[in-house]
Amino acid sequence: MAEDEIIVLKAVFCDEGEFELLSNTASQHSVATFRITVKCDQHIEGDCLDAKDAAANLETGGNNKDPVTIDITFTLPSSYPETIPDISLATNSLTREACQKLRTDLLNFAGTLDAEPMVLMMIDWMKDHWKDYVRQMVKSCDGKITSQESEEITVAVLHIDHMRSKVKYTKTLVKWAEDLQLGGRLMFYNHLILVLLEGLTTQVKEFIVRLRTQRVDVDSAGRSCKERMMRVLVEQPHPSSCKRYTSFEVVDCTSVSALEAVFKMSELSNVYRTELVPEFKLLH
């Protein structure tokens, strides 16, 4: 059933770059992962999306109607459609909080649907409702940029050698990312553990400091201990034109292609190829 739905989705989203199949390897946990770029009507009377859009609206006399794009990555579980898909959203047109709320509400909507192919219905719901989340955003419409918005955005990739207490360690990292308003992913693939962070430079640096100085794991005797073997593989300015994750989530990757898809979603394929593939043999 999932294969038939993917064929339909490819036909519907047939423009260049609209549909990308990221992983089609059936496993115990998932059937397929794919990304769809959804184009939404931008114009909202009396509203603006962010400082950059406000400036563009002024230049065009308030008639800037170029569509906003929202990238949705769907992961279909092996029990789909009895179980709803997992989704991730990426867009430059919503705040992190608004994007998280949209994701939550979209999953809640999916939970009300019958156990049948539902991806198109989820996309239609999002296109019908996304403007509600724009209106909820607390953003200036006079073109001014706050000090937080003007601060540089950084992307970092960290390598964690091992976790003795995976549950405790994972909960700590997720909480730090939420506290610091960082997007990204904690990725597990075989014995490889990677952390992708995206956010304000000061917040990314604070996350790294915490990981180096606070007790996050346990030693062989079961005593709390600090992380001694974490390595920062990448820490650099995030390309402003690239999509960014708006939430921090844990991903169990079942294949190399699934791991690479995490970076593709945030348009960081070059980082994956140049920084990670040469570093780890299991990615070759």
C-alpha positions as CSV (number, residue, x, y, z in Angstrom):
1,M,0.0,0.0,0.0
2,A,2.8,2.4,0.8
3,E,4.5,1.8,-2.5
4,D,1.3,2.7,-4.4
5,E,0.9,5.9,-2.3
6,I,4.5,6.9,-3.1
7,I,3.8,6.5,-6.8
8,V,0.8,8.8,-6.5
9,L,2.8,11.3,-4.5
10,K,5.5,11.4,-7.2
11,A,2.9,12.1,-9.8
12,V,1.2,14.9,-7.8
13,F,4.5,16.6,-6.7
14,C,6.2,16.2,-10.1
15,D,8.0,19.6,-10.4
16,E,11.7,19.6,-9.9
17,G,12.7,19.3,-6.2
18,E,9.1,18.8,-5.0
19,F,9.5,15.1,-4.1
20,E,12.6,13.3,-2.9
21,L,12.7,9.7,-1.8
22,L,15.2,9.6,1.0
23,S,15.0,6.0,2.0
24,N,13.0,3.1,0.7
25,T,14.5,0.2,2.7
26,A,11.9,-1.7,4.6
27,S,12.9,-2.5,8.1
28,Q,11.4,-3.5,11.4
29,H,10.5,0.1,12.2
30,S,9.9,1.9,8.9
31,V,9.0,1.4,5.3
32,A,10.1,4.6,3.6
33,T,11.2,8.1,4.2
34,F,10.6,10.9,1.7
35,R,10.5,14.7,1.6
36,I,7.9,16.8,0.0
37,T,8.3,20.6,-0.6
38,V,4.8,22.1,-0.2
39,K,4.1,25.5,-1.7
40,C,1.7,27.7,0.3
41,D,0.2,31.0,-0.7
42,Q,2.1,33.7,1.2
43,H,-0.2,36.7,1.1
44,I,-2.0,37.4,4.4
45,E,-3.8,40.6,4.6
46,G,-2.4,42.7,7.5
47,D,0.3,40.1,8.3
48,C,3.9,39.5,7.5
49,L,6.0,36.5,7.9
50,D,9.3,37.9,9.2
51,A,11.5,40.9,8.9
52,K,12.9,39.8,5.5
53,D,9.4,39.2,4.1
54,A,8.2,42.6,5.5
55,A,11.0,44.4,3.6
56,A,10.1,42.5,0.4
57,N,6.5,43.4,0.8
58,L,7.4,47.1,1.2
59,E,9.5,46.9,-2.0
60,T,6.7,45.4,-3.9
61,G,4.0,47.7,-2.5
62,G,2.7,44.9,-0.3
63,N,2.0,42.6,-3.2
64,N,4.7,40.0,-2.6
65,K,2.8,36.8,-3.3
66,D,5.6,34.4,-4.0
67,P,4.7,31.1,-2.4
68,V,6.2,30.1,0.9
69,T,7.7,26.6,0.9
70,I,7.5,24.2,3.8
71,D,9.5,21.0,3.6
72,I,7.8,18.0,5.2
73,T,9.7,14.8,5.7
74,F,7.5,11.7,6.2
75,T,8.7,8.5,7.7
76,L,6.1,5.7,7.2
77,P,6.3,3.1,10.0
78,S,6.1,-0.6,9.2
79,S,2.5,-0.6,10.6
80,Y,1.4,2.3,8.3
81,P,-1.4,3.3,7.8
82,E,-2.7,1.8,11.1
83,T,0.0,3.9,12.7
84,I,0.4,7.5,11.5
85,P,3.6,8.7,9.9
86,D,6.3,10.5,11.8
87,I,7.0,14.0,10.3
88,S,9.5,16.8,10.5
89,L,9.0,20.3,9.2
90,A,11.5,22.8,7.9
91,T,10.8,26.4,6.8
92,N,12.2,29.8,7.1
93,S,8.8,31.4,7.3
94,L,7.7,30.3,10.8
95,T,9.2,30.7,14.2
96,R,10.5,27.6,15.9
97,E,7.5,27.7,18.3
98,A,5.0,28.1,15.5
99,C,6.5,25.3,13.6
100,Q,6.4,22.9,16.6
101,K,2.8,23.8,17.2
102,L,2.0,23.2,13.5
103,R,3.7,19.8,13.6
104,T,1.8,18.8,16.8
105,D,-1.5,19.8,15.4
106,L,-0.8,18.1,12.1
107,L,-0.1,14.8,13.9
108,N,-3.2,15.2,16.0
109,F,-5.2,15.7,12.8
110,A,-3.6,12.5,11.3
111,G,-4.7,10.7,14.4
112,T,-8.3,11.4,13.6
113,L,-8.1,9.8,10.1
114,D,-9.1,6.3,9.1
115,A,-6.4,3.7,8.6
116,E,-5.8,4.5,4.9
117,P,-3.3,6.4,2.9
118,M,-3.2,9.8,4.5
119,V,-0.2,11.8,3.3
120,L,-2.2,13.9,0.8
121,M,-4.9,14.6,3.4
122,M,-2.2,15.8,5.8
123,I,-0.7,18.1,3.3
124,D,-4.0,19.6,2.3
125,W,-4.8,20.2,6.0
126,M,-1.5,22.0,6.4
127,K,-2.0,24.2,3.3
128,D,-5.5,25.1,4.7
129,H,-4.3,26.0,8.2
130,W,-0.7,27.1,8.1
131,K,-1.7,30.8,8.0
132,D,-3.2,30.4,11.5
133,Y,0.3,29.8,12.8
134,V,1.6,32.9,11.1
135,R,-1.0,35.0,12.8
136,Q,0.0,33.4,16.2
137,M,3.7,34.4,15.8
138,V,5.0,37.3,17.8
139,K,6.9,39.1,15.1
140,S,7.5,42.7,14.2
141,C,6.0,43.8,10.8
142,D,7.9,47.1,10.5
143,G,11.1,45.5,9.1
144,K,13.1,45.9,12.3
145,I,15.3,43.0,13.3
146,T,15.8,42.2,17.0
147,S,19.2,41.5,18.4
148,Q,18.4,37.8,18.6
149,E,17.3,37.7,14.9
150,S,20.5,39.5,13.9
151,E,22.8,37.1,15.8
152,E,24.7,34.6,13.6
153,I,23.2,31.1,13.2
154,T,25.6,28.2,13.7
155,V,25.5,24.6,12.7
156,A,27.5,22.0,14.7
157,V,27.9,18.3,14.5
158,L,29.2,16.4,17.6
159,H,30.4,12.8,17.9
160,I,29.6,11.0,21.2
161,D,31.7,7.9,21.6
162,H,29.3,5.9,23.7
163,M,26.4,6.0,26.2
164,R,26.2,3.7,29.1
165,S,22.9,5.1,30.3
166,K,21.2,5.9,27.0
167,V,17.9,6.9,28.4
168,K,19.3,9.3,30.9
169,Y,21.9,10.7,28.4
170,T,19.2,11.2,25.7
171,K,16.8,12.9,28.0
172,T,19.5,15.3,29.1
173,L,20.5,16.3,25.6
174,V,16.8,16.8,24.5
175,K,16.2,19.0,27.5
176,W,19.2,21.1,26.9
177,A,18.3,21.6,23.2
178,E,14.8,22.6,24.2
179,D,16.0,25.0,27.0
180,L,18.4,26.6,24.5
181,Q,15.9,26.7,21.7
182,L,18.1,24.7,19.4
183,G,16.9,22.6,16.4
184,G,18.6,19.4,15.2
185,R,18.8,15.7,15.7
186,L,20.3,13.1,18.0
187,M,21.2,10.3,15.6
188,F,21.9,6.6,16.3
189,Y,23.3,4.3,13.6
190,N,24.8,1.0,14.6
191,H,27.4,2.1,17.2
192,L,27.7,5.7,15.8
193,I,26.2,8.5,17.8
194,L,25.9,12.0,16.3
195,V,24.4,15.3,17.4
196,L,23.3,17.9,14.9
197,L,22.7,21.3,16.4
198,E,21.3,24.4,14.6
199,G,20.6,27.7,16.3
200,L,22.0,30.9,17.7
201,T,25.8,30.8,18.0
202,T,25.8,31.6,21.8
203,Q,23.2,28.8,22.4
204,V,25.2,26.2,20.4
205,K,28.3,27.1,22.3
206,E,26.4,26.8,25.6
207,F,25.2,23.3,24.7
208,I,28.8,22.2,24.0
209,V,30.0,23.7,27.2
210,R,27.3,21.8,29.2
211,L,28.2,18.6,27.4
212,R,31.8,19.0,28.4
213,T,31.3,20.1,32.0
214,Q,28.1,18.5,33.4
215,R,27.5,14.9,34.4
216,V,25.4,13.3,31.7
217,D,26.3,9.5,31.9
218,V,27.4,6.9,34.3
219,D,30.7,5.0,34.6
220,S,31.3,1.3,34.8
221,A,30.5,1.4,38.5
222,G,27.1,3.2,37.9
223,R,28.3,6.6,39.2
224,S,27.4,9.8,37.4
225,C,30.2,11.1,35.2
226,K,31.0,13.7,32.7
227,E,31.5,13.2,29.0
228,R,35.2,12.9,28.3
229,M,35.2,11.6,24.7
230,M,32.9,14.0,22.8
231,R,34.4,15.5,19.7
232,V,33.2,18.6,17.8
233,L,33.3,17.5,14.1
234,V,31.8,20.7,12.7
235,E,31.1,24.1,14.1
236,Q,30.5,26.8,11.5
237,P,28.1,29.5,10.3
238,H,24.9,28.1,9.0
239,P,24.2,29.0,5.3
240,S,21.4,31.6,5.6
241,S,19.6,30.3,2.5
242,C,19.3,26.7,3.9
243,K,16.4,25.3,5.8
244,R,16.8,24.6,9.5
245,Y,15.2,22.1,11.9
246,T,12.8,23.8,14.2
247,S,12.8,21.1,16.8
248,F,15.3,18.7,18.4
249,E,14.4,15.0,18.0
250,V,15.9,11.6,18.4
251,V,16.3,9.5,15.3
252,D,17.2,5.8,15.1
253,C,18.7,5.4,11.6
254,T,18.3,2.0,10.1
255,S,20.6,2.6,7.1
256,V,23.3,4.9,5.8
257,S,20.8,6.6,3.5
258,A,18.5,7.3,6.4
259,L,21.4,9.0,8.3
260,E,22.3,11.0,5.2
261,A,18.6,12.0,4.8
262,V,18.8,13.8,8.2
263,F,21.4,16.2,6.7
264,K,19.6,16.5,3.4
265,M,16.5,17.7,5.2
266,S,18.5,20.7,6.5
267,E,20.3,21.1,3.2
268,L,23.6,20.0,4.8
269,S,24.5,17.3,2.4
270,N,27.9,18.9,1.8
271,V,28.7,18.8,5.5
272,Y,27.8,15.1,5.5
273,R,29.9,14.2,2.5
274,T,33.0,16.3,3.3
275,E,33.1,16.1,7.1
276,L,31.4,12.8,8.1
277,V,31.9,10.3,5.4
278,P,35.8,10.6,5.5
279,E,35.7,10.3,9.3
280,F,33.7,7.1,9.7
281,K,34.3,3.9,7.7
282,L,30.8,2.6,8.2
283,L,29.5,5.5,6.1
284,H,31.5,4.5,3.0
